[in-house]
């Protein structure tokens, strides 16, 4: 719903779903493989937006 609201207000949103993950799973690095994928996505988005870099 948060992403929907942002889009309604013309804020660019990138949606990524990690099926089967609990809220806050990003804090379980080293325990859940999906955390690595999520962190790589975050890294890519931050580099693109803050540094203008493509990886």
C-alpha positions as CSV (number, residue, x, y, z in Angstrom):
1,X,0.0,0.0,0.0
2,X,2.9,2.3,0.7
3,X,4.3,1.9,-2.8
4,X,0.8,2.5,-4.2
5,X,0.5,5.7,-2.3
6,X,3.9,6.9,-3.5
7,X,3.1,6.2,-7.1
8,X,-0.2,8.1,-6.7
9,X,1.9,11.1,-5.8
10,X,4.2,10.7,-8.8
11,X,7.1,9.3,-6.8
12,X,9.2,6.7,-8.7
13,X,8.9,3.3,-7.1
14,X,10.9,0.1,-7.7
15,X,9.0,-2.9,-6.4
16,X,10.8,-6.2,-5.6
17,X,9.0,-9.1,-4.0
18,X,10.7,-11.8,-2.0
19,X,8.0,-14.5,-1.7
20,X,8.0,-16.4,1.6
21,X,10.1,-13.9,3.4
22,X,9.1,-12.4,6.7
23,X,9.0,-8.6,7.4
24,X,12.5,-7.5,8.3
25,X,14.2,-10.5,6.6
26,X,16.9,-8.2,5.4
27,X,18.4,-8.3,8.9
28,X,19.0,-12.1,8.6
29,X,22.1,-11.9,6.3
30,X,24.0,-15.1,6.4
31,X,20.9,-17.0,7.3
32,X,18.6,-16.5,4.4
33,X,19.8,-16.6,0.8
34,X,17.1,-14.0,-0.2
35,X,18.9,-11.5,1.9
36,X,21.9,-11.5,-0.5
37,X,19.6,-10.8,-3.5
38,X,17.8,-8.0,-1.6
39,X,21.1,-6.4,-0.6
40,X,22.4,-6.6,-4.2
41,X,19.2,-4.9,-5.4
42,X,19.5,-2.2,-2.8
43,X,23.2,-1.6,-3.7
44,X,22.4,-1.4,-7.4
45,X,19.6,1.1,-6.8
46,X,21.6,3.3,-4.5
47,X,24.6,3.4,-6.9
48,X,22.3,4.3,-9.8
49,X,20.5,7.0,-7.9
50,X,23.3,8.5,-5.9
51,X,26.3,8.0,-8.1
52,X,24.8,7.7,-11.5
53,X,26.6,4.4,-11.9
54,X,25.5,1.2,-13.7
55,X,26.8,-2.0,-12.4
